[in-house]
């Protein structure tokens, strides 16, 4: 199942770029953080750095840390 979740990275990033709910955005960050630990290249290819940092000031401190961990 991990392979299919990695393939969903562009969908996660699109949800992060067009935030309709802060709760969904925080869940997306959690999923992307898990993906970034093994498959960070997929996030980089899909322009995930910009998506993770675009609305960082609106997130809680925990979510900000997740965003920065994904980018790192």
N, C-alpha and C positions, 0 to 999 in steps of 0.2 A: 504493500500500500504506500510505502514511502516514495516510490517512483512516481506514482500518480499524483501525490501531493506536490511533488516538485514540479510536475507539469502544470499544476494549477497556479504557479507563482504569478504569472501575468494577471490572473483573475484577482488574486489577493491584492496585487499592487493597484489594480484599477479601483478596487473598493477603497483602498487607502487614499487614492488621489481624489476621489469624489465622496467625501465623508458625508453621510446622511445621519449617522449616529456615532457618537463618540465611543459607545460600548462596542460596536462592531469594529471600529478602527482599532481599539485596544486588543480585541480578539485576533484581528489580522496581524497586529504586531507580534503577538505571542506565537502565532503560527509561523510567521516569517523568521522570528528569532530561532525557532527550532530548525527550520530549513537552512538558515544561514550557517549553522554549526557544521553541516556536512556538505551542503551544496550552495555555498555562497556565490559561486560563479553564475548560477541561474539568476540570482537576484541582480547581480551586476549587469548581466546581459540584458535584462528586462528594464534597465534604468531604475532600479529599485532605490538607489541612493537618494535621488531627488524626491522620490515618493515618500521615503521614510523621514526626510528632513523638512518636507514642505510645510507641515502643520505642527511641527514639534512643540511650539510654544503653547498650544492648546491642550496638550496631553498632560496627564499627571506625571509626577516625578518618576514613578515606576515605569510608565510607558515611554518617557523620555530616555530613560536608561536602556530600555529595550531597543528603541530606535537607534541609539548610538552603538549598542552592541551589534546590531545588524550591519550598520555601516562599517564598523571596525572589522 
